[in-house]
Amino acid sequence: MTVADGTGTATVTVEVADGLAVVTIRRPEVHNALSAQVLADLGSALSALRDDEEVGVVVFTGAGDRAFAAGADIGEVRDYTLQTGLDAQIQRLFDEVEAFPKPTVAAVNGVALGGGCELAMACDIRIAAETARFGLPETALAVLPGAGGTQRLARLVGTGRAVEMILTGRTVDAEEARQMGLVTAVVPGPQLMAEARRVADLVLAKGPLAVRLAKLVIRTGMDADQRTGQVVERLAQALLYTTADKQEGTTAFLDKRAPEFRGD
């Protein structure tokens, strides 16, 4: 699948193989900057993948080895207005990424700044190449991270670190990002997509309904008190106890064989 702008140039490509969809932002000449066109194309890709029964995991990455995504297109930001901020196109898109029913992985192959960092944070799992760098430098432009960055960064690394990074605009390298919990793994650049594939295969081997509900329960619980979160957990577990996949998973374990889940 290829999404192209008005010139016919591919801005986003989607490749599907063995249950994994790789969504690649393709503007390497501008460090894969997130123009309005790219955001619209990412939205179209998500819509198509949501109903694609062949896809169980979605990986986001950037073309080339220099940038995952270097944030918004500054030429466009200069023309943003009050109405642009209220419309919040990029914030709503990344909310959609976070709430996507299938697990998402950010394979961060280079710089992830501003909106690029916010896209990575909206994903469920983040894996970084050794050359990756992360930051939210928006205050240098007299704006702030407006695609969920002020909220997601604090939840991932703690309020103190988030405040320091956002107010100073400081970037962190891949290893510091791993130490603070912003990413879960750091690998050499040439191994990045293989590691993303390995992680995706681990997820794909699990019960798809269990994976989907686990993601939903975790996300819901983050915005609720613990008691409410555990009620949601209990209801989700009760539902899973009624599924054919639960029966298959437990039977396969007792039979010492690999399960064959069907998603029901």
C-alpha distance (Angstrom), angle and dihedral (degrees) to the residues before:
residue distance angle dihedral
M1 . . .
T2 3.80 . .
V3 3.79 127.3 .
A4 3.80 113.7 -160.6
D5 3.77 137.3 -171.7
G6 3.79 124.5 -127.2
T7 3.82 92.5 -76.7
G8 3.78 92.1 57.7
T9 3.81 91.7 -109.8
A10 3.79 113.6 140.4
T11 3.81 110.2 -116.6
V12 3.81 96.3 172.2
T13 3.79 128.8 20.6
V14 3.78 129.0 -169.8
E15 3.79 123.4 -157.6
V16 3.80 120.2 -174.0
A17 3.80 124.4 -163.3
D18 3.80 132.6 153.3
G19 3.79 95.6 -11.4
L20 3.81 95.1 -46.5
A21 3.80 125.3 109.0
V22 3.81 117.2 -162.5
V23 3.80 112.9 -157.9
T24 3.81 111.1 -163.7
I25 3.79 125.8 -168.7
R26 3.81 105.7 -143.3
R27 3.79 112.2 -160.7
P28 3.81 99.5 103.8
E29 3.82 92.3 153.3
V30 3.84 88.1 68.6
H31 3.80 97.0 31.8
N32 3.82 91.0 -96.0
A33 3.80 92.1 -66.3
L34 3.79 114.3 -166.5
S35 3.77 103.5 -116.1
A36 3.79 121.4 177.6
Q37 3.80 87.4 -100.3
V38 3.80 92.6 53.9
L39 3.80 91.0 48.9
A40 3.80 91.0 51.2
D41 3.80 90.4 47.8
L42 3.79 92.3 49.4
G43 3.80 88.1 52.2
S44 3.80 90.6 52.1
A45 3.79 91.0 49.2
L46 3.80 91.6 51.1
S47 3.79 91.5 50.0
A48 3.79 91.1 53.1
L49 3.80 94.4 45.5
R50 3.79 94.6 47.7
D51 3.80 92.0 69.6
D52 3.82 97.4 33.4
E53 3.80 104.9 111.9
E54 3.81 90.2 -164.9
V55 3.81 91.1 65.6
G56 3.79 122.0 80.2
V57 3.83 101.9 158.5
V58 3.81 131.9 27.5
V59 3.82 123.3 -150.8
F60 3.81 121.4 -163.9
T61 3.80 120.2 -157.2
G62 3.80 141.8 147.7
A63 3.77 131.9 -112.1
G64 3.80 116.6 -101.7
D65 3.79 127.4 11.4
R66 3.81 100.7 -84.9
A67 3.79 104.8 67.1
F68 3.78 141.5 26.2
A69 3.79 88.8 -173.8
A70 3.78 126.1 -38.7
G71 3.77 95.6 -150.7
A72 3.77 132.5 -104.4
D73 3.79 123.4 -8.4
I74 3.83 100.0 -96.9
G75 3.78 92.1 -152.7
E76 3.78 87.9 61.4
V77 3.82 93.9 42.3
R78 3.80 89.7 58.9
D79 3.80 88.3 63.8
Y80 3.81 96.6 44.8
T81 3.79 115.9 123.7
L82 3.78 138.3 -166.4
Q83 3.79 88.1 -88.2
T84 3.82 91.1 53.2
G85 3.78 89.6 56.1
L86 3.78 93.0 47.6
D87 3.81 91.7 48.1
A88 3.83 88.0 54.7
Q89 3.81 95.3 -169.2
I90 3.80 94.6 170.5
Q91 3.80 94.3 43.8
R92 3.79 91.7 51.3
L93 3.81 91.3 47.3
F94 3.80 93.2 52.0
D95 3.80 90.1 46.6
E96 3.79 84.7 57.0
V97 3.81 90.2 51.5
E98 3.81 90.8 50.4
A99 3.82 92.3 48.1
F100 3.82 94.2 42.2
P101 3.82 107.8 135.0
K102 3.81 93.1 -133.3
P103 3.81 123.2 64.9
T104 3.80 115.0 -93.8
V105 3.80 130.0 -153.1
A106 3.80 127.7 -165.3
A107 3.82 110.4 -147.3
V108 3.80 97.8 -164.7
N109 3.79 106.4 -158.2
G110 3.81 99.3 172.9
V111 3.78 140.3 -20.7
A112 3.79 115.9 1.0
L113 3.77 105.9 -172.0
G114 3.77 131.6 162.9
G115 3.78 108.5 -27.2
G116 3.79 90.0 9.7
C117 3.79 90.8 59.5
E118 3.80 89.1 44.6
L119 3.81 91.2 52.7
A120 3.80 90.2 51.6
M121 3.80 91.2 48.9
A122 3.81 90.9 51.7
C123 3.81 89.4 59.7
D124 3.79 121.6 87.8
I125 3.81 96.5 -125.8
R126 3.81 129.9 25.3
I127 3.80 124.1 -158.7
A128 3.80 120.0 179.9
A129 3.76 135.9 -158.0
E130 3.81 113.4 -129.7
T131 3.80 89.2 -107.1
A132 3.81 95.0 54.3
R133 3.78 121.0 118.9
F134 3.79 128.4 -169.0
G135 3.78 132.7 -158.0
L136 3.78 148.7 137.0
P137 3.82 103.6 -137.6
E138 3.81 97.4 163.5
T139 3.82 95.2 119.0
A140 3.82 87.8 69.3
L141 3.83 85.7 67.3
A142 3.82 91.5 46.5
V143 3.81 92.0 -107.6
L144 3.80 132.2 94.1
P145 3.82 136.2 -126.2
G146 3.80 99.4 -75.8
A147 3.79 103.8 173.7
G148 3.78 96.0 76.3
G149 3.79 95.5 -69.9
T150 3.81 97.1 124.2
Q151 3.80 89.4 54.8
R152 3.81 105.6 34.3
L153 3.80 96.5 45.4
A154 3.80 92.0 54.0
R155 3.79 91.1 49.3
L156 3.79 92.1 50.0
V157 3.80 102.8 42.1
G158 3.81 105.0 14.6
T159 3.78 131.9 -95.2
G160 3.80 96.7 -86.6
R161 3.79 95.7 55.1
A162 3.81 91.9 41.5
V163 3.80 93.1 52.8
E164 3.80 91.4 48.0
M165 3.81 94.0 48.8
I166 3.80 95.0 45.8
L167 3.81 98.0 43.6
T168 3.81 94.3 46.1
G169 3.80 97.2 34.0
R170 3.81 88.2 -134.9
T171 3.80 118.7 167.3
V172 3.80 123.9 -141.6
D173 3.77 128.2 -150.5
A174 3.78 124.1 -123.8
E175 3.79 95.8 -93.9
E176 3.80 94.1 50.3
A177 3.80 88.6 46.8
R178 3.81 88.9 54.5
Q179 3.79 93.0 47.9
M180 3.81 92.6 51.7
G181 3.82 93.3 46.2
L182 3.78 98.0 -109.0
V183 3.82 90.7 121.3
T184 3.78 130.0 22.9
A185 3.81 99.9 -146.1
V186 3.79 141.3 16.0
V187 3.81 120.8 -155.2
P188 3.81 137.1 168.7
G189 3.80 110.6 -80.7
P190 3.82 96.1 -111.3
Q191 3.81 89.5 55.2
L192 3.81 96.9 49.2
M193 3.80 100.3 97.9
A194 3.80 92.1 40.3
E195 3.80 88.6 54.6
A196 3.81 90.7 48.0
R197 3.81 88.5 50.9
R198 3.82 90.7 49.1
V199 3.80 92.2 51.8
A200 3.79 91.3 45.2
D201 3.81 90.8 51.7
L202 3.81 90.1 53.4
V203 3.80 89.4 54.1
L204 3.80 94.1 43.1
A205 3.80 90.5 54.8
K206 3.81 90.5 62.2
G207 3.78 129.4 81.7
P208 3.83 105.0 -75.7
L209 3.80 94.9 -145.1
A210 3.79 91.1 48.6
V211 3.80 90.6 50.4
R212 3.78 92.4 48.5
L213 3.79 94.4 47.8
A214 3.82 93.4 43.1
K215 3.79 89.2 56.3
L216 3.80 91.2 47.4
V217 3.82 93.5 48.4
I218 3.81 93.5 48.1
R219 3.80 93.4 48.5
T220 3.80 92.5 45.5
G221 3.79 92.8 47.6
M222 3.80 92.6 53.0
D223 3.81 89.4 67.6
A224 3.80 96.2 42.3
D225 3.78 138.5 61.3
Q226 3.80 116.5 -91.4
R227 3.79 95.4 -103.3
T228 3.81 92.0 53.9
G229 3.79 90.7 45.6
Q230 3.78 90.9 52.9
V231 3.80 91.4 50.5
V232 3.80 88.8 55.0
E233 3.81 88.6 47.0
R234 3.80 91.2 51.4
L235 3.79 93.3 50.6
A236 3.80 92.5 47.8
Q237 3.80 90.9 49.6
A238 3.79 91.8 49.0
L239 3.80 89.2 53.2
L240 3.81 92.4 49.4
Y241 3.80 90.8 51.1
T242 3.82 87.5 65.8
T243 3.81 96.6 54.1
A244 3.78 131.0 103.9
D245 3.80 88.4 -131.9
K246 3.81 90.9 61.8
Q247 3.79 89.4 52.7
E248 3.80 91.1 47.5
G249 3.81 93.5 46.4
T250 3.78 95.2 51.3
T251 3.81 93.7 41.7
A252 3.81 92.0 49.4
F253 3.80 90.4 50.3
L254 3.80 92.1 51.9
D255 3.81 90.9 44.7
K256 3.83 90.3 49.4
R257 3.81 93.8 -125.2
A258 3.79 136.7 117.0
P259 3.82 112.7 -87.8
E260 3.80 121.7 -118.2
F261 3.78 104.5 -145.6
R262 3.80 120.3 -165.4
G263 3.81 100.5 -175.2
D264 3.80 96.3 -110.3
